[in-house]
Amino acid sequence: MAPREQVSLFGEILDWMLAPLLLLWPMSVALTWIVAQGIANRPYDHELGSLTQEVAAQAAALASPDEAARERARAEMALAVQRLLGSDDETRVYYQVLGERGELVAGDADLPVPLEPAAAPVQVRWRNDTMRDEPVRVAYLWPRAADGDESGPLVQIAETLDKRSRLATEIIKGVILPQFVILPLAVLLVWLALARGIRPLAELQQRIRRRESTDLSPLQERGLPEELAPLVRAINELLHRLDQSISAQRHFLADAAHQLKTPLAGLRTQAELAERAIDGGQGDAQSLKHALQQIALGSQRAAHMVNQLLAMARAEDREQALQRQRVDLAALVRETVRDFVPKAMDKRIDLGYEGPDEGEVSPLQAQPVLLRELVRNLVDNALQYTPAGGTVTARIVADPFGQVSVLQVEDSGPGVPAAERENIFRPFYRALGTQVDGTGLGLAIVQEIAQQHGAEVTVADAHPRTGGGSVGALFTVRFPLQP
């Protein structure tokens, strides 16, 4: 999958702030148009209704039995309609008066008739309709009949929507045009506010950039916004861990250099002694052989030290520890024991294996190289501290619950005092009172590899004495089994 393109936090926030604003603006225009239509209709509807009532009053008089009254009503209705028709040159007005039987009394015959039945007398109603393919607003009512009991003839007056549309457009212009000025101003203010809001982030970036590479002191949290405080706190925690890691590496390198000085100094001393003996003509074959043996032993110690340092570096490599696969711990322990048989025979130590055969235990999800290094260091450490004639046993203990896989390495050496059991896992630490020649890295490597695999390492007495003290040490490593 292609890596995600780097985005701007400023741009993301600006987009999320402006996108709703730009989305709501058209909705605001639409709602304003609807409201403007209602506002524009209200005064014109009132005027149209008043004129309709005036014409209806004259139309109701047409049903009077008095001929003079009917003539007078026709004349007044004609004047009212003439006044209505001549009130506006741009707006076309239509009217219609129907008799009680639906016959046309006056006006336009093609004006549509309302579909609903006659309503309460002298109650004006409005509707939107079409007259000659043109939208119109119609006011209509049924005036009271001559007898005063039922609704009389139908009176309708319709006008086109030119005036209303013009007024609605003026309202829209009055509302929308200022928004064209306000909207860019709002965008500018949002941009300025956002730029000011993220300014502390830019200042924090500059503070970090101006730091020296060796300055791992914590960043100041005083004066920072509340949202930046967790970030600075996390950076300070990272700087603290980095400082500890660099300090540990410096200490490790200093110890490694100190430990390598001893075998290298011995090599140099033996070589100088051999050279002096040869130059003085006093070097016999036996003394030269002894010097060469010491040189070989010193080089062997130096090589072992280098190998242990490389193993420690591999154990601390987090990326390598993540490359895990299924490993048969029983088979790995059996192979390791076979590899150390020659060394055990040279020291006259009984080295053995106890536990299930290959394939009889649940496999571990582990890094094979590191796991083999862990077993080798435990067995080698046991052989180093076990005297001649002793025993060393590597065993796999079955877990009845199937939750862990247990590795034990037991020896018959001097054991580990309780006061030193926490210190023996430190790099270059060697127990006091022992003459064992070692690097002090073996158990540190074991602890590091165990931590990489989520395992637990413990030390106990192998054979406690009844009178106090102990004989031998028992190292136990519990590996969790993944379902």
C-alpha positions in Angstrom: 0.0 0.0 0.0 1.3 3.4 -1.0 2.3 5.7 2.0 -0.2 8.3 2.8 0.6 11.7 1.5 1.7 14.2 4.2 -1.1 16.6 5.1 -1.1 20.0 6.7 -2.7 20.2 10.1 -3.5 23.9 9.4 -5.1 23.0 6.1 -7.1 20.1 7.7 -8.6 22.3 10.4 -9.2 25.2 8.0 -11.1 22.8 5.6 -13.2 21.4 8.4 -14.1 24.9 9.6 -14.8 26.4 6.2 -16.5 23.4 4.5 -19.6 23.6 6.8 -19.7 27.3 6.3 -19.7 27.0 2.5 -22.2 24.2 2.7 -24.6 26.1 4.8 -24.4 29.3 2.8 -26.5 27.9 -0.2 -29.0 26.5 2.3 -29.2 30.0 3.9 -29.9 31.5 0.4 -32.6 29.0 -0.2 -34.3 29.6 3.2 -34.0 33.4 2.7 -35.7 33.0 -0.7 -38.6 31.1 0.9 -38.9 33.6 3.7 -38.7 36.5 1.2 -41.6 35.0 -0.8 -43.7 34.9 2.3 -42.8 38.5 3.3 -43.5 39.7 -0.3 -46.9 37.9 -0.4 -48.2 39.3 2.9 -48.9 42.9 1.9 -50.1 42.1 -1.6 -52.3 39.4 -0.3 -53.9 41.9 2.1 -54.5 44.4 -0.6 -55.8 41.7 -3.0 -58.2 40.4 -0.3 -59.5 43.9 0.5 -60.3 44.5 -3.1 -61.9 41.1 -3.4 -64.2 41.9 -0.5 -65.0 45.3 -2.0 -66.0 43.7 -5.3 -67.8 40.9 -3.5 -69.9 43.5 -1.6 -70.9 45.0 -4.9 -71.6 41.5 -6.4 -73.8 40.6 -3.5 -76.0 43.6 -4.3 -76.6 42.3 -7.8 -79.0 39.8 -6.3 -81.2 42.6 -4.8 -84.9 42.7 -6.0 -84.6 46.4 -6.4 -83.6 47.2 -10.0 -82.1 50.6 -8.9 -79.9 48.9 -6.3 -78.7 46.4 -8.9 -77.8 49.1 -11.3 -76.0 51.0 -8.6 -74.1 47.9 -7.6 -73.0 47.2 -11.1 -71.7 50.8 -11.5 -69.8 50.6 -8.2 -68.4 47.2 -9.1 -67.3 48.5 -12.5 -65.6 51.5 -10.8 -63.9 49.2 -8.3 -62.7 46.8 -11.0 -61.5 49.7 -13.2 -59.6 51.1 -10.2 -58.1 47.6 -9.6 -57.2 47.0 -13.2 -55.6 50.4 -13.6 -53.6 50.3 -10.4 -50.4 48.8 -11.9 -49.3 48.8 -15.5 -46.8 45.9 -15.0 -49.1 43.5 -13.2 -52.0 41.9 -15.1 -55.1 41.5 -13.1 -58.1 39.2 -13.9 -61.4 39.0 -12.1 -64.5 36.8 -12.2 -68.0 37.0 -10.7 -70.2 33.9 -10.9 -73.8 33.7 -10.0 -75.4 31.4 -7.5 -76.0 28.9 -10.3 -72.4 29.2 -11.6 -73.2 31.4 -14.5 -70.8 34.2 -15.4 -72.0 37.5 -14.2 -68.9 39.6 -15.0 -65.1 39.3 -15.6 -63.0 36.7 -17.3 -64.7 33.4 -18.1 -61.4 31.4 -18.3 -60.3 32.1 -14.8 -60.1 28.6 -13.1 -62.7 27.9 -10.5 -61.6 26.6 -7.0 -62.1 22.9 -6.5 -63.2 23.0 -2.9 -66.8 23.5 -2.0 -68.2 26.9 -1.0 -66.8 28.0 2.3 -68.1 30.3 5.0 -69.5 33.6 3.6 -67.3 36.7 3.7 -64.1 34.7 4.3 -61.4 35.5 1.8 -59.2 32.6 0.7 -56.0 32.6 -1.4 -54.4 30.1 -3.7 -51.7 29.9 -6.4 -53.0 29.0 -9.9 -52.3 29.4 -13.5 -54.1 31.8 -15.9 -53.2 31.7 -19.6 -50.0 29.8 -18.9 -48.9 32.3 -16.4 -48.6 31.8 -12.6 -51.1 34.0 -10.7 -52.1 34.7 -7.1 -55.9 34.3 -6.6 -58.1 35.8 -3.9 -61.7 34.4 -3.8 -64.7 34.2 -1.6 -68.4 33.4 -1.6 -70.4 36.5 -0.5 -73.5 36.1 1.6 -76.6 35.5 -0.4 -79.5 37.9 -0.5 -81.5 35.9 2.0 -78.5 35.9 4.3 -78.6 32.2 5.0 -76.3 30.5 2.5 -73.2 31.5 0.4 -73.9 33.6 -2.6 -72.1 34.0 -5.9 -68.3 33.3 -6.3 -66.0 36.3 -6.6 -62.3 35.8 -7.7 -59.5 38.3 -8.4 -56.2 37.1 -9.7 -53.0 39.0 -10.4 -49.6 38.0 -11.8 -46.6 37.6 -9.6 -44.4 40.4 -11.1 -44.7 42.7 -8.1 -44.2 40.0 -5.6 -41.2 38.5 -7.4 -39.7 42.0 -7.7 -40.1 42.6 -3.9 -38.8 39.2 -3.1 -35.7 39.8 -5.2 -35.1 43.1 -3.5 -35.3 41.4 -0.1 -32.9 38.7 -1.3 -30.5 41.4 -2.6 -30.7 43.2 0.7 -29.8 40.0 2.6 -27.4 38.2 0.3 -25.3 41.1 -1.0 -23.9 41.9 2.5 -23.0 38.2 2.9 -20.7 38.5 -0.1 -18.7 41.0 2.0 -19.1 39.2 5.3 -18.2 35.7 4.0 -14.7 36.6 2.8 -14.2 38.6 5.9 -15.3 35.6 8.0 -12.8 33.3 6.1 -10.0 35.8 6.7 -10.8 36.0 10.4 -11.0 32.2 10.7 -7.6 32.0 9.0 -6.1 34.6 11.3 -7.6 33.0 14.4 -6.3 29.5 13.3 -2.8 30.9 12.6 -2.7 32.5 16.0 -4.0 29.3 17.6 -1.3 27.0 16.2 1.5 29.5 16.8 2.5 27.8 20.0 3.0 24.6 18.0 5.4 26.4 15.6 7.2 28.0 18.6 7.6 24.5 20.1 9.0 23.3 16.9 11.6 26.1 16.8 12.6 25.4 20.4 13.2 21.7 19.5 15.2 22.7 16.4 17.4 25.1 18.2 18.5 22.4 20.7 21.9 20.7 20.6 21.9 17.0 19.8 23.4 16.3 23.2 20.8 18.3 25.1 18.3 15.7 26.5 16.9 17.9 29.2 13.1 18.1 29.5 11.1 20.8 27.6 9.4 23.5 29.7 5.7 22.9 30.0 5.0 26.3 31.6 3.0 28.7 29.4 1.9 26.1 26.9 -1.7 25.6 25.8 -3.6 22.8 27.5 -3.7 20.8 24.2 0.1 20.9 23.8 0.9 19.8 27.4 0.3 16.1 26.8 2.5 16.2 23.6 5.4 18.0 25.5 5.0 15.5 28.4 5.3 12.6 26.0 8.3 14.1 24.4 9.9 14.6 27.8 9.2 11.0 28.7 10.9 10.0 25.4 13.9 12.2 26.1 14.2 10.7 29.6 14.1 7.1 28.2 16.6 8.1 25.5 18.9 9.7 28.1 18.8 6.5 30.2 19.5 4.4 27.1 22.4 6.5 26.0 23.8 6.5 29.6 23.5 2.7 29.7 25.2 2.4 26.3 28.1 4.6 27.5 28.4 2.6 30.6 28.3 -0.6 28.6 31.0 0.6 26.2 33.2 1.7 29.1 32.8 -1.6 30.8 33.4 -3.5 27.5 36.6 -1.5 26.9 37.8 -2.1 30.4 37.1 -5.9 30.1 38.9 -6.1 26.7 42.0 -4.3 28.1 42.8 -7.3 30.3 43.2 -10.0 27.6 44.7 -7.6 25.2 47.3 -6.5 27.8 48.0 -10.1 28.6 48.6 -10.8 24.9 51.0 -7.9 24.6 52.9 -8.9 27.8 53.3 -12.5 26.7 54.5 -11.4 23.2 57.0 -8.9 24.7 58.4 -11.6 27.0 58.8 -14.1 24.2 60.5 -11.4 22.1 62.9 -10.5 24.9 63.8 -14.2 25.5 64.5 -14.7 21.8 66.6 -11.5 21.5 68.6 -12.5 24.6 69.2 -16.0 23.4 67.6 -17.4 26.5 64.3 -18.6 25.1 64.1 -22.4 25.1 61.4 -24.3 23.4 59.4 -24.9 26.6 59.3 -21.3 27.7 58.3 -20.2 24.1 55.6 -22.9 24.1 54.3 -21.6 27.4 54.2 -18.0 26.1 52.4 -19.1 22.9 49.9 -21.0 25.0 49.2 -17.9 27.1 48.8 -15.9 23.9 46.4 -18.4 22.5 44.4 -18.4 25.8 44.3 -14.6 25.9 43.1 -14.4 22.3 40.5 -17.0 23.1 39.3 -14.8 26.0 39.2 -11.8 23.8 37.3 -13.6 21.0 34.8 -14.9 23.6 34.4 -11.4 24.9 33.7 -10.0 21.4 31.2 -12.8 20.7 29.4 -12.0 23.9 29.3 -8.4 23.0 27.8 -9.2 19.6 25.3 -11.5 21.3 24.3 -8.7 23.7 23.8 -6.4 20.7 21.6 -8.9 19.0 19.6 -9.4 22.1 18.9 -5.7 22.3 17.9 -5.5 18.7 14.1 -5.0 18.9 13.5 -5.4 15.2 15.2 -8.8 15.1 13.2 -9.9 18.2 10.0 -9.3 16.3 11.0 -11.8 13.5 9.5 -14.8 15.3 8.6 -18.3 14.2 7.5 -21.6 15.7 10.4 -23.1 17.7 10.5 -26.5 19.4 12.2 -25.7 22.7 12.8 -29.3 23.6 14.7 -30.0 20.3 16.7 -26.8 20.7 17.8 -27.6 24.3 18.8 -31.2 23.3 21.0 -29.8 20.4 22.6 -27.3 22.7 23.4 -29.9 25.3 25.0 -32.1 22.6 27.2 -29.1 21.5 28.5 -28.6 25.1 29.3 -32.3 25.7 33.0 -31.9 24.7 33.5 -29.0 27.1 31.7 -30.9 29.9 34.0 -33.9 29.3 37.1 -31.7 29.4 36.0 -30.4 32.8 34.8 -33.9 33.9 31.2 -32.7 34.5 28.1 -34.8 34.0 26.0 -32.9 31.5 22.5 -34.2 30.8 19.0 -33.5 29.5 15.7 -34.3 31.1 12.3 -33.8 29.6 10.0 -34.7 26.7 11.4 -35.7 23.3 11.3 -33.6 20.2 7.8 -32.6 19.1 6.1 -33.5 22.4 5.8 -30.0 23.8 3.9 -27.0 22.4 6.1 -24.9 20.1 7.0 -21.4 21.1 6.6 -18.3 19.0 10.2 -17.0 19.3 13.3 -15.7 17.5 15.3 -18.9 16.9 18.8 -17.3 17.0 18.1 -15.4 20.3 16.4 -18.4 21.9 19.4 -20.6 21.1 21.7 -17.9 22.5 19.7 -17.9 25.8 20.0 -21.6 26.2 23.7 -21.6 25.3 24.5 -18.9 27.9 22.6 -20.7 30.7 24.3 -24.0 30.0 27.7 -22.4 29.6 27.3 -20.4 32.8 26.4 -23.6 34.7 29.5 -25.4 33.3 31.7 -22.4 34.2 30.7 -22.4 37.9 30.4 -26.2 38.4 33.6 -27.8 39.7 35.0 -31.0 38.3 33.0 -34.1 39.1 29.8 -32.0 39.4 26.6 -32.3 37.4 24.7 -29.9 35.1 21.1 -30.8 33.9 19.0 -28.9 31.4 15.3 -29.9 31.5 12.0 -29.0 30.1 9.2 -29.1 32.6 5.7 -29.7 31.3 2.9 -27.3 32.4 -0.3 -29.2 33.2 -2.4 -26.1 32.3 -0.6 -25.5 29.0 -0.1 -21.8 29.8 3.8 -21.7 29.9 6.8 -23.6 28.7 9.4 -24.0 31.4 13.1 -24.3 30.9 15.4 -25.2 33.8 19.2 -25.4 34.0 20.5 -26.9 37.3 24.1 -27.2 38.5 25.9 -28.4 41.5 28.2 -25.4 41.8 28.5 -23.0 44.7 25.1 -21.5 44.1 24.1 -17.8 44.1 23.6 -16.0 47.5 20.2 -14.4 47.9 21.8 -10.9 48.2 23.4 -11.2 44.8 20.6 -12.7 42.8 19.4 -9.4 41.4 22.9 -8.2 40.5 24.1 -11.3 38.5 21.9 -10.1 35.6 23.7 -6.8 35.3 26.3 -6.6 32.5 29.9 -7.4 33.5 28.9 -8.4 37.0 30.6 -11.5 38.5 29.9 -13.0 41.9 32.4 -12.3 44.6 34.7 -15.0 45.9 34.8 -17.0 42.6 37.8 -17.6 40.5 35.8 -18.3 37.4 37.2 -16.7 34.2 34.2 -15.1 32.4 33.0 -11.9 30.8 30.0 -11.2 33.1 27.7 -10.9 30.1 26.1 -14.3 29.9 23.3 -13.8 32.3 22.7 -10.2 31.1 22.1 -11.6 27.7 19.7 -14.2 29.1 17.7 -11.5 30.9 17.5 -9.3 27.8 16.4 -12.2 25.5 13.8 -13.3 28.1 12.4 -9.8 28.3 12.2 -9.6 24.5 10.0 -12.8 24.5 7.9 -11.8 27.5 9.5 -14.6 29.6 10.4 -14.5 33.3 13.9 -15.6 34.7 14.3 -16.7 38.3 17.1 -18.1 40.4 16.8 -20.5 43.3 18.9 -22.9 45.3 19.2 -26.3 43.6 19.9 -28.4 46.7 19.3 -26.5 50.0 21.3 -27.7 52.9 19.6 -28.6 56.2 22.2 -26.6 58.2 21.9 -23.5 56.0 23.5 -22.6 52.7 22.9 -24.3 49.5 24.6 -26.4 46.8 24.1 -25.5 43.2 21.9 -23.0 41.4 18.6 -23.5 39.6 17.8 -21.1 36.8 14.2 -21.2 35.6 12.8 -19.5 32.5 9.0 -19.4 32.0 7.9 -18.7 28.4 4.2 -17.8 27.9 2.5 -19.9 25.3 0.4 -18.1 22.7 -3.0 -19.6 21.9 
